[in-house]
Amino acid sequence: MKLKLADGREIPVEPHKVRIVQKSYLVPIEERLRAIREGGYNTFLLRTRDIFMDMLTDSGTNAMSDNQLASMMVSDDAYAGSESFYKLEDAVKDVFGFEYCLPVHQGRAAEHLISKLFVKPGDVVPMNYHFTTTKAHFETFGGKILEIFTDEALNTSSQEPFKGNLDLDKFADTIKKYGADKVAFVRMEATTNLIGGQPFSLSNLKAVKKMAAENGIPLVVDGSLISENAYLIKMREKEYKDSSILEIIREIMSLADIMYLSGRKSCSVRGGMIATSNKDHFDRIMPCLPVYEGFLTYGGMSTKEIEAMAVGIREMTELEVAGSSVDMIEYFVNRLDERGIPVVTPPGGLACHVDASRFVPHIPQLDYPAGSLTAAIYLTSGIRSMERGTVSMERDGDGNDVPSDLELARLAVPRRVYTMSHVEYAVDRLEWLYNHRDLVGGLEFTHEPPVLRFFFGKLRPKGEDWGLKLVEAFKSDFGSDA
Ligand SMILES: Cc1ncc(COP(=O)(O)O)c(C=O)c1O
């Protein structure tokens, strides 16, 4: 919720009160240096005890509502026929408008089943942008992903409101080039995670659907951040300014042949699902559920989470809920932008994305600038962010690094977890780091897993130990900090 102050400023105000808290610790900077070294300069390998603000992701880390927690107490643990599932099914029908709902243990499980059933070797899957697990699954089953975003999508300093749109000319060319029968489906991600949480517009989605339907190509929507995308449509797409979040979500979903999501985001639980109104699709997917996930009425999720998901789906239609992270992200991005710190604009859903290629332009791309920046942010603030750049890419068939389209340090803003003073602190430390950016150097791998290397890979400063130099400069301004 945004409110106007007497001095004319508009600030995000939390539309809830805090009733349960979890302690967090700002450990001294020397401890942070130890922790990041032990974790191989990879923020995935840090422990909670060493983290002050965890902005790694919003996945499974949103604060749940009182009603979600209460619902967990009345869950029905029946292996088959759980009443909790029927509440989820009702919420999926009422909010998303789908007939069938197949719970799975999390978003990538949905991607696994969809790839297994719909992606054949030689197929292509056009999309507005890939997500790491999506790409891994589609390629495992022999598909090739084609990112056919608009020209503006990779411009990190932009005013374009819908950088998550699909380029329709490129979509038409793709169909012509490969033939519609080779296009497994077209995938639209609601706010493109890896390029700044940027939304698609409903007019673009409608045009994608029209072209897909004319060519017999199914439209798959990744709805992990569906309510945030809907909120951004309401804010930015004139035609929808008077529509409710529920109406916008319903309209998006009505265009999808299949929708899947990670329940860890907009739904504020831990789980996932596939939903469709197409009986043939349901009949194909359903038999895989007990093999890979669990019986239809729990699909690998705890029934407590299923109860909370049913509530979360209804709550995400509230304007204050859909907008709670987005408003704070906008404030965060604008505060950095006005100080000249390079961030992805316009602000999107999910996170404040700092543009490492402009923040530390002296670091060559194959020395992993976004990886260095996430480590440096942790050292100087105790804030854990996530590398979304070349470290998050896979090597090509010849073992060469594949430079990422963008080099971003992603500071996720999980719903209702952090307050304005946290954001002000983050802005202050990022500004200090920006003023000392020349001290930050590149990284090189010391341990590199073959797939999704960003999760467990370990790195170290390339050349001199710039981590130590950064710590020394920081201490001369702030002491040990804790
Ligand atoms: C857009 C998108 N799709 C799929 C996934 C995978 O979901 P999960 O982490 O629940 O497996 C994520 C996770 O962050 C995501 O952001």
The ligand as an SDF file (V2000), in Angstrom:
LIG
                    3D

 16 16  0  0  0  0  0  0  0  0999 V2000
    9.5510  -18.3460  -12.6940 C   0  0  0  0  0  0  0  0  0  0  0  0
    9.8970  -19.5820  -11.9310 C   0  0  0  0  0  0  0  0  0  0  0  0
    9.5450  -20.7810  -12.4090 N   0  0  0  0  0  0  0  0  0  0  0  0
    9.8550  -21.9160  -11.7640 C   0  0  0  0  0  0  0  0  0  0  0  0
   10.5450  -21.8970  -10.5750 C   0  0  0  0  0  0  0  0  0  0  0  0
   10.9080  -23.1780   -9.8950 C   0  0  0  0  0  0  0  0  0  0  0  0
   10.1180  -23.3240   -8.7600 O   0  0  0  0  0  0  0  0  0  0  0  0
   10.6090  -24.0890   -7.4430 P   0  0  0  0  0  0  0  0  0  0  0  0
   11.7490  -23.3220   -6.8660 O   0  0  0  0  0  0  0  0  0  0  0  0
    9.4000  -24.1000   -6.5580 O   0  0  0  0  0  0  0  0  0  0  0  0
   11.0110  -25.4520   -7.8640 O   0  0  0  0  0  0  0  0  0  0  0  0
   10.9150  -20.6780  -10.0280 C   0  0  0  0  0  0  0  0  0  0  0  0
   11.6530  -20.6160   -8.7740 C   0  0  0  0  0  0  0  0  0  0  0  0
   12.1090  -19.6150   -8.2930 O   0  0  0  0  0  0  0  0  0  0  0  0
   10.6010  -19.4870  -10.7350 C   0  0  0  0  0  0  0  0  0  0  0  0
   10.9600  -18.2810  -10.2760 O   0  0  0  0  0  0  0  0  0  0  0  0
  1  2  1  0
  2  3  1  0
  2 15  2  0
  3  4  2  0
  4  5  1  0
  5  6  1  0
  5 12  2  0
  6  7  1  0
  7  8  1  0
  8  9  2  0
  8 10  1  0
  8 11  1  0
 12 13  1  0
 12 15  1  0
 13 14  2  0
 15 16  1  0
M  END
$$$$
